[in-house]
């Protein structure tokens, strides 16, 4: 237990780095205690590291001591009687110096997103993720980890909160992986699609696409920010990127991978995917949100809920509506079998049906294209708006020829 950086682990396939992780607690307590016994061992081994004395020696410039001697000074080893059959490895920290390490909520939040624990059953898309991974020949390393007798799972949930209120929800999951032209599968991952696809507030601790190797998080939660086209690009997503290639080896800091040709290829492929597919996705969602908002405004006007636009303003608004319809139709074709396409069909179909489109996304010739200009210009603005709305009702309810004949008669009278 005194060996440092002498691990026999295979750095390519085993977890951890040279056996030094167990000593991390030295920075946050006065004493770090290890107790261990193998199965049926009559005695347990106990080692105490005096972290307080270690810091005092390191900070004292008058000390000139080698590492091996330092370890012998600050450690104490003993054997104690062990219960028959018990086998374990325990770590204890005495007089913890960081209050947040004793905050159960913070510890649970951290472990649920960093440790290799299962996806939660309460997350509607967990089974879909497992099924897709299995189809791709991928198995997640998962462990049962308990905190004060509560079994931990990852922190993913269906709802997205802002100021404690639900403002959005995850409606689907989509998958991604490195290109087929890569020699080996460099990465595989998934990301959530929400109704609005807007930036996720910080109170949602699961936000960001997380980088993982052997299902353990690499780096901080926002480690993949640099691969997005925009600095805020990662804020739109929840999800995971699992590094798959054997040669993607976590570095000593566990904030990325050791430099290698495979690491370079990984960075290139990931950046290309983020800056094409993901960037276009949240950009297109923004276009969808804006277009539906315009169509909702138009619908309120059509049912007589206060259209106060002048003739010129009406012309500009009609152009805005036509662009919204064209954008919606284009997006629906582009994302036909994906979540965005289905969402558009669900949210915008009512408005689109009221304003039919041809196969190119243009308004069909129903005679209403002249609506904004159909009233005589000699009328006042308010009168023009009223007459244009009357003409629209006529065109919507009569055959085209009969509608135009009636409108022509009304124009003559006016």
ChimeraX attribute file (.defattr): number of C-alpha atoms within 10 A of each C-alpha:
attribute: neighborCount
match mode: 1-to-1
recipient: residues
	/A:1	12
	/A:2	13
	/A:3	11
	/A:4	14
	/A:5	11
	/A:6	11
	/A:7	13
	/A:8	10
	/A:9	13
	/A:10	11
	/A:11	15
	/A:12	12
	/A:13	11
	/A:14	11
	/A:15	16
	/A:16	18
	/A:17	20
	/A:18	16
	/A:19	16
	/A:20	14
	/A:21	12
	/A:22	13
	/A:23	16
	/A:24	9
	/A:25	18
	/A:26	19
	/A:27	16
	/A:28	18
	/A:29	17
	/A:30	19
	/A:31	22
	/A:32	25
	/A:33	20
	/A:34	18
	/A:35	18
	/A:36	20
	/A:37	19
	/A:38	15
	/A:39	11
	/A:40	12
	/A:41	16
	/A:42	15
	/A:43	17
	/A:44	19
	/A:45	18
	/A:46	18
	/A:47	18
	/A:48	18
	/A:49	23
	/A:50	20
	/A:51	22
	/A:52	17
	/A:53	15
	/A:54	19
	/A:55	13
	/A:56	11
	/A:57	17
	/A:58	13
	/A:59	10
	/A:60	9
	/A:61	8
	/A:62	8
	/A:63	10
	/A:64	10
	/A:65	12
	/A:66	8
	/A:67	9
	/A:68	11
	/A:69	9
	/A:70	14
	/A:71	17
	/A:72	12
	/A:73	15
	/A:74	16
	/A:75	18
	/A:76	13
	/A:77	14
	/A:78	11
	/A:79	13
	/A:80	11
	/A:81	10
	/A:82	17
	/A:83	13
	/A:84	11
	/A:85	12
	/A:86	15
	/A:87	15
	/A:88	11
	/A:89	12
	/A:90	11
	/A:91	14
	/A:92	14
	/A:93	18
	/A:94	14
	/A:95	12
	/A:96	18
	/A:97	13
	/A:98	11
	/A:99	8
	/A:100	11
	/A:101	12
	/A:102	11
	/A:103	10
	/A:104	12
	/A:105	11
	/A:106	12
	/A:107	13
	/A:108	20
	/A:109	16
	/A:110	15
	/A:111	20
	/A:112	23
	/A:113	21
	/A:114	21
	/A:115	19
	/A:116	23
	/A:117	23
	/A:118	20
	/A:119	21
	/A:120	17
	/A:121	13
	/A:122	12
	/A:123	15
	/A:124	16
	/A:125	20
	/A:126	16
	/A:127	13
	/A:128	13
	/A:129	18
	/A:130	15
	/A:131	13
	/A:132	15
	/A:133	17
	/A:134	12
	/A:135	10
	/A:136	11
	/A:137	8
	/A:138	14
	/A:139	12
	/A:140	15
	/A:141	12
	/A:142	15
	/A:143	14
	/A:144	10
	/A:145	17
	/A:146	13
	/A:147	12
	/A:148	8
	/A:149	7
	/A:150	9
	/A:151	14
	/A:152	22
	/A:153	24
	/A:154	21
	/A:155	22
	/A:156	24
	/A:157	19
	/A:158	17
	/A:159	15
	/A:160	20
	/A:161	16
	/A:162	13
	/A:163	9
	/A:164	9
	/A:165	9
	/A:166	11
	/A:167	14
	/A:168	17
	/A:169	17
	/A:170	21
	/A:171	17
	/A:172	17
	/A:173	19
	/A:174	15
	/A:175	15
	/A:176	15
	/A:177	19
	/A:178	22
	/A:179	15
	/A:180	9
	/A:181	7
	/A:182	12
	/A:183	10
	/A:184	14
	/A:185	16
	/A:186	25
	/A:187	22
	/A:188	18
	/A:189	22
	/A:190	20
	/A:191	22
	/A:192	23
	/A:193	23
	/A:194	24
	/A:195	18
	/A:196	19
	/A:197	23
	/A:198	16
	/A:199	15
	/A:200	22
	/A:201	15
	/A:202	13
	/A:203	12
	/A:204	17
	/A:205	16
	/A:206	21
	/A:207	23
	/A:208	24
	/A:209	24
	/A:210	27
	/A:211	25
	/A:212	22
	/A:213	24
	/A:214	18
	/A:215	23
	/A:216	21
	/A:217	23
	/A:218	23
	/A:219	18
	/A:220	13
	/A:221	19
	/A:222	14
	/A:223	17
	/A:224	22
	/A:225	18
	/A:226	14
	/A:227	19
	/A:228	19
	/A:229	17
	/A:230	13
	/A:231	10
	/A:232	11
	/A:233	22
	/A:234	27
	/A:235	19
	/A:236	23
	/A:237	24
	/A:238	23
	/A:239	21
	/A:240	21
	/A:241	23
	/A:242	23
	/A:243	26
	/A:244	21
	/A:245	18
	/A:246	14
	/A:247	19
	/A:248	22
	/A:249	23
	/A:250	22
	/A:251	14
	/A:252	14
	/A:253	10
	/A:254	17
	/A:255	14
	/A:256	21
	/A:257	21
	/A:258	16
	/A:259	13
	/A:260	12
	/A:261	11
	/A:262	20
	/A:263	19
	/A:264	13
	/A:265	14
	/A:266	21
	/A:267	14
	/A:268	13
	/A:269	18
	/A:270	20
	/A:271	16
	/A:272	16
	/A:273	17
	/A:274	21
	/A:275	16
	/A:276	12
	/A:277	11
	/A:278	19
	/A:279	17
	/A:280	13
	/A:281	18
	/A:282	20
	/A:283	14
	/A:284	19
	/A:285	20
	/A:286	14
	/A:287	16
	/A:288	27
	/A:289	19
	/A:290	14
	/A:291	22
	/A:292	22
	/A:293	15
	/A:294	18
	/A:295	22
	/A:296	15
	/A:297	15
	/A:298	18
	/A:299	15
	/A:300	12
	/A:301	15
	/A:302	15
	/A:303	10
	/A:304	10
	/A:305	11
	/A:306	9
	/A:307	17
	/A:308	14
	/A:309	16
	/A:310	15
	/A:311	22
	/A:312	13
	/A:313	13
	/A:314	20
	/A:315	16
	/A:316	14
	/A:317	17
	/A:318	16
	/A:319	13
	/A:320	16
	/A:321	21
	/A:322	21
	/A:323	16
	/A:324	22
	/A:325	26
	/A:326	20
	/A:327	19
	/A:328	27
	/A:329	24
	/A:330	16
	/A:331	18
	/A:332	22
	/A:333	13
	/A:334	13
	/A:335	16
	/A:336	15
	/A:337	10
	/A:338	14
	/A:339	19
	/A:340	26
	/A:341	20
	/A:342	14
	/A:343	19
	/A:344	21
	/A:345	16
	/A:346	10
	/A:347	15
	/A:348	21
	/A:349	16
	/A:350	13
	/A:351	15
	/A:352	19
	/A:353	9
	/A:354	11
	/A:355	17
	/A:356	15
	/A:357	17
	/A:358	11
	/A:359	10
	/A:360	11
	/A:361	18
	/A:362	16
	/A:363	17
	/A:364	14
	/A:365	12
	/A:366	13
	/A:367	14
	/A:368	20
	/A:369	14
	/A:370	14
	/A:371	19
	/A:372	23
	/A:373	16
	/A:374	19
	/A:375	24
	/A:376	14
	/A:377	11
	/A:378	9
	/A:379	13
	/A:380	12
	/A:381	18
	/A:382	13
	/A:383	16
	/A:384	22
	/A:385	24
	/A:386	16
	/A:387	22
	/A:388	21
	/A:389	21
	/A:390	15
	/A:391	22
	/A:392	21
	/A:393	14
	/A:394	18
	/A:395	21
	/A:396	15
	/A:397	10
	/A:398	12
	/A:399	11
	/A:400	15
	/A:401	10
	/A:402	13
	/A:403	18
	/A:404	16
	/A:405	11
	/A:406	14
	/A:407	19
	/A:408	13
	/A:409	10
	/A:410	13
	/A:411	13
	/A:412	8
	/A:413	7
	/A:414	11
